[in-house]
Amino acid sequence: MKIDELAKTLNGLDGVVCDVKQEDIHIDICENPNKTDYPHWSVVIIDLPIKAASWLDAKLSSNSHQRLAIQQEVACWINEYLATPVEERFSEKKYVLSTMRCVEGPIAIKQYVTAFQASGDYVTFDFGSEEEAQKWTDKELHDFTQWFPKEAIEAMKEEA
C-alpha cells in the first residue's frame, strides 16, 4: 500500500483526519464525524525510506464503541501499510518542466510546460502558468529523450 492510498482511505473514514507530510503521517481520530473537535487519539508514523516505520504518540482511550471501532479499523489499515516494503510505499515522484521565455518583449519570464505533442516531423510544447503545468514521472521524462537531449530535459525539470 502506498502512502497516498493510506491517506485517502483513512480520510474517507468518519472522524479521521490523516495529514501526510514529507517525512511522516499524522492521523487524528476525532469525537464527531465533522472532524472539528479536539482529537482524542492520535498517531504519528515516521516513515523514511532509510528507516523502518514506527508508532509514536499513541493514546488509546475510548469511551465510545463507535470510536473504538474506528480506531481498530485505522490500526488495520496502518498494519497493512507497515507490511508493505518501504521502497514500495512512496508514489513515484512527479516533475514539471519550466523554462525562461520572452513572451512579450525582451524580458524573459518563467513558464511551465502544460502539454507536449509529438507527431511525424514536429514536436511542440504548450506553455502556461505553474498551476496549469503538466506533471510527469521520471520514466515519462526519460521517454522525452527520444526527441530532445537528456541534458535539456534535466535542465527544465523541477520537482512538483
C-alpha positions as CSV (number, residue, x, y, z in Angstrom):
1,M,0.0,0.0,0.0
2,K,1.4,3.4,-1.0
3,I,1.4,6.4,1.4
4,D,-1.2,8.3,-0.6
5,E,-3.5,5.3,-0.8
6,L,-3.4,5.1,3.1
7,A,-4.2,8.8,3.4
8,K,-7.1,8.6,1.0
9,T,-8.5,5.5,2.8
10,L,-8.2,7.0,6.2
11,N,-9.6,10.4,5.3
12,G,-12.7,8.5,4.0
13,L,-13.5,7.2,7.5
14,D,-15.8,9.2,9.8
15,G,-14.0,11.3,12.3
16,V,-10.5,10.6,10.9
17,V,-8.1,13.3,9.7
18,C,-4.9,12.0,8.0
19,D,-2.3,14.5,7.0
20,V,0.8,13.3,5.0
21,K,3.9,15.5,5.4
22,Q,7.1,14.9,3.5
23,E,8.6,12.5,6.1
24,D,5.7,11.5,8.4
25,I,2.0,10.8,8.6
26,H,-0.2,12.4,11.3
27,I,-3.5,10.6,12.0
28,D,-6.1,12.1,14.4
29,I,-9.4,10.4,15.4
30,C,-12.0,12.9,16.5
31,E,-15.1,12.6,18.6
32,N,-17.5,13.5,15.9
33,P,-17.6,12.9,12.1
34,N,-17.3,16.5,11.1
35,K,-13.6,16.4,12.2
36,T,-13.8,19.7,14.1
37,D,-13.3,18.7,17.7
38,Y,-10.1,18.1,19.6
39,P,-8.6,14.7,18.7
40,H,-8.9,12.0,21.4
41,W,-6.5,9.6,19.8
42,S,-3.6,10.4,17.5
43,V,-0.7,8.6,16.0
44,V,2.4,9.8,14.1
45,I,4.1,7.4,11.8
46,I,7.7,8.4,11.0
47,D,8.3,6.9,7.6
48,L,11.6,7.5,5.8
49,P,12.9,5.2,3.1
50,I,16.1,4.6,5.1
51,K,14.3,3.9,8.4
52,A,11.5,1.5,9.4
53,A,8.2,2.9,10.3
54,S,7.4,3.3,13.9
55,W,4.4,4.3,16.0
56,L,4.6,7.3,18.3
57,D,2.3,9.2,20.5
58,A,-0.5,6.6,20.6
59,K,-3.1,7.4,23.2
60,L,-5.7,4.7,23.1
61,S,-8.5,5.9,25.3
62,S,-12.1,5.3,24.2
63,N,-15.4,5.5,25.9
64,S,-17.4,5.0,22.7
65,H,-17.9,1.7,20.8
66,Q,-18.1,3.6,17.6
67,R,-14.7,5.4,18.2
68,L,-13.1,2.2,19.3
69,A,-14.3,0.5,16.1
70,I,-12.8,3.4,14.0
71,Q,-9.5,3.1,16.0
72,Q,-9.4,-0.6,15.2
73,E,-10.1,0.0,11.5
74,V,-7.4,2.6,11.4
75,A,-5.0,0.2,13.1
76,C,-5.8,-2.5,10.5
77,W,-5.0,-0.1,7.6
78,I,-1.8,1.1,9.3
79,N,-0.7,-2.5,9.7
80,E,-1.4,-3.2,6.1
81,Y,0.7,-0.1,5.2
82,L,3.5,-1.2,7.5
83,A,3.5,-4.7,5.9
84,T,4.3,-3.0,2.6
85,P,8.1,-3.0,1.9
86,V,9.5,0.5,2.5
87,E,10.7,1.0,-1.1
88,E,7.1,0.4,-2.4
89,R,5.3,2.8,0.0
90,F,6.0,6.0,-1.8
91,S,4.4,7.1,-5.0
92,E,6.7,7.9,-7.9
93,K,7.9,11.5,-7.8
94,K,6.3,13.9,-10.2
95,Y,8.1,16.7,-12.1
96,V,7.2,19.7,-14.1
97,L,9.2,21.3,-16.9
98,S,9.9,25.0,-16.9
99,T,11.9,27.5,-19.0
100,M,12.5,31.2,-19.3
101,R,10.7,32.6,-22.4
102,C,10.4,36.0,-24.0
103,V,6.7,36.0,-24.5
104,E,6.1,39.8,-25.0
105,G,9.1,41.9,-25.5
106,P,12.7,41.4,-24.4
107,I,12.0,40.4,-20.8
108,A,12.1,36.7,-20.1
109,I,9.5,35.2,-17.8
110,K,9.4,31.7,-16.3
111,Q,6.8,29.5,-17.9
112,Y,5.8,25.9,-17.4
113,V,5.1,23.2,-20.0
114,T,1.3,22.4,-20.0
115,A,1.4,19.9,-22.8
116,F,3.8,18.0,-25.1
117,Q,2.8,17.0,-28.6
118,A,4.9,14.9,-30.9
119,S,3.8,13.9,-34.4
120,G,5.7,13.0,-37.5
121,D,8.1,15.8,-38.3
122,Y,7.4,18.1,-35.4
123,V,7.4,18.3,-31.6
124,T,5.8,21.2,-29.7
125,F,5.5,22.3,-26.1
126,D,2.5,24.3,-24.9
127,F,3.3,26.8,-22.1
128,G,1.3,28.3,-19.3
129,S,1.3,29.1,-15.5
130,E,2.7,26.9,-12.8
131,E,-0.9,25.9,-11.8
132,E,-1.5,24.6,-15.3
133,A,1.8,22.7,-15.6
134,Q,1.6,19.1,-16.7
135,K,3.2,16.6,-14.2
136,W,5.4,13.8,-15.4
137,T,7.2,10.8,-13.8
138,D,10.9,10.1,-14.3
139,K,10.0,7.3,-16.8
140,E,7.9,9.7,-18.9
141,L,10.6,12.3,-18.9
142,H,13.1,9.6,-19.9
143,D,10.9,8.9,-22.9
144,F,11.2,12.5,-24.0
145,T,14.9,11.9,-24.7
146,Q,13.7,10.3,-28.0
147,W,13.1,13.9,-29.2
148,F,15.2,16.1,-27.0
149,P,18.7,15.8,-25.5
150,K,18.6,14.4,-21.9
151,E,20.6,17.4,-20.7
152,A,17.8,19.8,-22.0
153,I,15.1,17.8,-20.1
154,E,17.2,17.7,-16.9
155,A,17.7,21.5,-17.1
156,M,14.0,22.1,-17.4
157,K,12.9,19.5,-14.7
158,E,11.6,20.7,-11.3
159,E,10.0,18.5,-8.6
160,A,6.3,19.1,-8.5
